[in-house]
């Protein structure tokens, strides 16, 4: 078993564009719906995923997956797991949540070069500070003030910098009060307008890119 393993979320079928977390020897990772409260959880931005949906354990040379009593289930190679039972999970297996809506994949990292490159590149760009109370972004000496919805969008995209985010995830994160039980659906034009306004205010600090009929991702502009 390789020393460095990571779990990657296959977001909306876009393999490699989702969030990921390193799985260390003797450790466990709890996977669940993003709530903004628990940073130890590998977060998934989908309302159908339970807050604590499943857990992946690494014990010696074996990896196990365990459903934590989720409402909509965890599937290993298409078979729904019995809650609170551990199942062997290998690199060839297909692990999905919510009847295949969300996928999880094990990947091998040969060394920590990827992590080192990220940390070095982060030092080369300007410092970013977020102020939740004032809804402002401070990039070195440049202060960017956003509206409440613009700030919520920025925080979501910033937490998943360079990772793909679907417009459905944006709706659920920015308009949670309107996505509960479909009380008032958020229109796609409203989402596109918010993305446009936020992108314009960010200026040259960040760039939000659209993926046709899929979603968006945000990256730092270091040019």
PyMOL commands that set and color helices and strands:
alter all, ss='L'
color gray80, all
select helices_A, chain A and resi 113-124+148-159+167-174+176-182+188-202
alter helices_A, ss='H'
color red, helices_A
select strands_A, chain A and resi 5-10+20-23+28-33+42-44+54-59+62-67+74-76+79-80+86-88+95-97+102-108+128-131+136-139+142-145+165-166+206-211+215-220
alter strands_A, ss='S'
color yellow, strands_A
deselect
rebuild
show_as cartoon
